[in-house]
Amino acid sequence: MNEAETRAELIDPALREAGWGVVDGSRTRREVIAPGRIMGKGKRARALSCDYVLVYRNTKLATLEAKAATKSYTEGVGQAKDYAARLQCRFAYASNGRQIYRIDMATGAEALVDRYPTPQELWDATFADANRWRDRFAAVAYETGGGRFEPRYYQHNAIERVLEAIAGNRDRILLTLATGTGKTAVAFQVAWKLFHARWNLSDWKAAGETPGETGERHPRILFLADRNILADQAYNSFSAFDDGALARITPGDIRKKGAVPKNASIFFTIFQTFTSGTDENGDPAPYFGDYPPDFFDCIIIDECHRGGAKDESEWRAILDYFAPAVQIGLTATPRRRNNADTYAYFGQPVYTYSLKEGINDGYLTPFKVRQIGTTIDEYVYTSDDAVVEGEVEDGKRYTEGDFNRTIEIRAREAYRVRTFMDMIDQREKTIVFCATQEHAGIVRDLINQVKTSTNPNYCVRVTASDGAIGDQWLRTFQDNDKTIPTILTTSQKLSTGVDARNVRNIVLMRPVGSMIEFKQIIGRGTRLFDGKDYFTILDFVKAYEHFNDPEWDGEPLEPDPPGEPRPPKPEGEPPEPPVIGEPEPPKTKLVIKLADGKERSFQHISATTFWSVDGKPVSARQFIEDLFGKLPELFRDEDELRRLWSQPDTRRKLVEGLAERGFVGETLAEIRRAVDGQDMDLFDVLAYIAYTKPPLRRAERVEANRGEILARYEAKQQEFIDFVLSQYVEVGESELDGDKLPALLQLKYGSPMDAIDKLGTVADIRRTFSGFQSDLYRK
């Protein structure tokens, strides 16, 4: 009895007998926990999938891993525990249909049991103490658009941890989720549950009292951001609510109506709007003061770490005023060292999902870093150079932080632009981060001067000073069906709030001073898009050194106590947030024109590093050394490697084993380049690394074995094999995968039926396709 039969004939009936899928509100579901790390060429590492998740009252209570009746239940114990830990279920089960093994993830107790628990028994075992709000929240189903938008496992965990904290009377809550993992989707589901459970402050604070069946009223929830684009994205993401439930607060609407909106349930604004406003005498009177302090039941603060810098006064003034509300902070990069530390205000995160986890699970795109050094990275004035403007300091060494703020050398920027434009595919969407808004304009013009495109809007600038036209260009750039503009230059504006899924390159032409900003900039490229196997960071400014910082996906330091807020600013159109850490350039910038011939002597070097499975930067050489150490886990000797590689099925499993150890896609491509093996079979690369076996080029391998291969087949099969071998030489060993066979037949014969007429039955064709491969790797 195989696993599928075991499930259908033994496990499914036992679960039904216990009431699963029978008792109202209970169900079992197979859940794909993670799709698997992106490997490249449309492939992923092995997905994580749990055979059964036991769900009752919209809550995941246990995992169950099934094995065939012919195997021991113990084969599934490790998986069951892993899945329960990921899904944050209290209990895990493993079964072969004949025996049931239970693990309590909270106490560590493990034992064989006679039967599965009923849904209510499992609920009571998970939640020993009654909680009225837990029950109310559990009664509200997730809004999934009819099953089209099921929360990912980590989003579900984040939502449940927030609701658990609220049910436990916690009023300051922090979530840390990597950029691109769906913080807004989490905020929507939290708001949906609070709204439909009719949770509100007055009912919540009625300790010891039992709320009515329907509650007193719906909550009033404020979504507070620091960019209009973030508030707009959130407003659009909450479209499942009735239109009358939503309100977008803007200065224009307030002035037009003469009052702040109050007749809604979910409100969206930016804190610059809330802190603007004046009274009848023209004195500052922030709009948020038009609401009673207890008006909002819950406030969700997007990018809440930003409250630690120049925005601290407004951010804190609003939250302090609405102190009675439950306040939920959302961030990808909580600030660790500052007097307005995010942790100090909200407490430790109730849930964290890191960039490393997102990439390894396959929910974020991997990346590589191309470090670029040039001979004009620094500058010391010499008398043959011309001072066009400003005053030079003799003997001063101008470094990266000075360029395009206190000194400008146009030839230097032009060389850098030509360098990275030669490195990238100019059809790919790219964001270039520049030192100032003026610098972003200069770089835009330099890019358009060397581009291969004929479109005048190939590269545009998007900064705070570009206003509405810049925002329109940004929206067009975000449209994945549009190819123009292809490149955006910016200073600070696009470090957050850009949901552009098809960004393939990020170019750093200015220093990145903080870990927070570094993570945010990387987040511009991590979003998934069809055909996007990785993205590239082209780094002229040594920002890659942030990878060596302990704060890179590390543990936060203990926070300092928060400071006192400053008074609000006077009314006016809310400006873009002030630039963090960017000093104003001097009124007279030093402008240098290099002496004739100097620009022709510019040179550069580059090196590439990758993001490893454990979240650290690794060079190609380090990957080779690491690969050498890992290969014995996959095969014992050269003969076993040859045997595994000679058949499509076992070769695929070996490649999956490499992927699980971090050797995937671009990583393997870089290892090939490092050993001059771009036109080698991966088999030869592995054999060379593991056993210093002299490698063959693919064409050499075919030439060495072709005669022996064809001797076993008739003329028609020989013609087909020759065609496959030509594809192998041109493309690589991926052409020998079993799933490529239909495409090869289509390409060679036009249709499957024509192929069958020439080559015999489908089974015959498959035997031919896999059979000749043993001879290809014989020597």
Salt bridges, closest charged atoms under 4 A:
GLU31 OE1 - ARG29 NE 3.80
GLU31 OE2 - LYS60 NZ 2.91
ASP51 OD1 - ARG7 NH1 3.89
ASP51 OD1 - ARG30 NH1 2.78
GLU65 OE2 - LYS67 NZ 3.84
ASP82 OD1 - ARG86 NE 3.46
ASP104 OD1 - ARG90 NE 2.65
GLU110 OE2 - LYS81 NZ 2.71
GLU121 OE2 - ARG115 NH2 3.14
ASP135 OD1 - ARG57 NH2 3.20
GLU150 OE1 - ARG29 NH1 3.65
GLU164 OE1 - ARG161 NE 3.48
ASP171 OD2 - ARG172 NH1 3.92
ASP203 OD1 - ARG132 NH1 3.70
ASP203 OD2 - ARG136 NH2 3.62
ASP226 OD2 - ARG227 NH1 3.64
ASP226 OD2 - ARG306 NE 2.84
ASP232 OD1 - ARG248 NE 2.89
ASP297 OD1 - ARG217 NH2 2.81
GLU303 OE1 - HIS305 ND1 3.63
GLU314 OE2 - LYS569 NZ 3.63
ASP320 OD2 - ARG316 NH2 3.53
ASP361 OD1 - ARG86 NH1 3.10
ASP377 OD1 - ARG416 NH2 3.06
GLU378 OE1 - ARG397 NH1 3.30
ASP384 OD1 - LYS598 NZ 3.51
ASP385 OD2 - LYS598 NZ 3.01
GLU400 OE1 - ARG412 NH2 3.08
GLU400 OE1 - ARG416 NH2 2.78
GLU408 OE2 - ARG410 NH2 3.21
GLU408 OE1 - LYS589 NZ 3.93
GLU413 OE2 - ARG412 NH1 2.78
GLU413 OE1 - HIS439 NE2 2.87
ASP425 OD2 - ARG427 NH2 2.82
GLU438 OE1 - LYS589 NZ 3.28
ASP445 OD1 - ARG444 NE 2.93
ASP466 OD2 - ARG461 NE 3.00
ASP471 OD1 - LYS493 NZ 2.58
ASP479 OD2 - LYS482 NZ 3.43
ASP499 OD1 - ARG527 NE 2.72
GLU517 OE2 - ARG510 NH2 2.64
GLU551 OE2 - ARG337 NH1 2.45
ASP553 OD1 - LYS519 NZ 3.83
GLU571 OE2 - ARG255 NH1 3.91
GLU573 OE2 - ARG255 NH2 2.51
GLU576 OE1 - ARG227 NE 3.87
GLU599 OE2 - ARG418 NH2 3.26
ASP626 OD1 - LYS630 NZ 3.73
GLU633 OE1 - ARG661 NE 2.73
GLU638 OE2 - ARG642 NH2 2.75
GLU638 OE2 - LYS693 NZ 3.60
GLU640 OE1 - ARG636 NH1 3.66
GLU640 OE2 - ARG643 NH2 3.64
GLU656 OE1 - ARG46 NH2 3.18
GLU660 OE2 - ARG46 NH1 3.20
GLU666 OE1 - LYS368 NZ 3.01
GLU666 OE1 - ARG673 NH2 3.42
GLU670 OE1 - ARG673 NH2 2.57
ASP676 OD2 - ARG697 NH2 3.36
ASP679 OD1 - ARG697 NH1 2.86
ASP684 OD1 - ARG701 NH2 2.79
GLU708 OE2 - ARG778 NE 3.51
GLU719 OE2 - LYS748 NZ 3.08
ASP722 OD2 - ARG706 NH2 2.78
GLU733 OE2 - ARG672 NH2 2.40
GLU735 OE2 - LYS740 NZ 2.32
ASP737 OD2 - LYS43 NZ 2.47
ASP739 OD2 - ARG652 NH2 3.14
ASP764 OD1 - ARG767 NH2 2.37
ASP775 OD2 - ARG712 NH1 2.57
ASP775 OD1 - ARG778 NH2 2.48
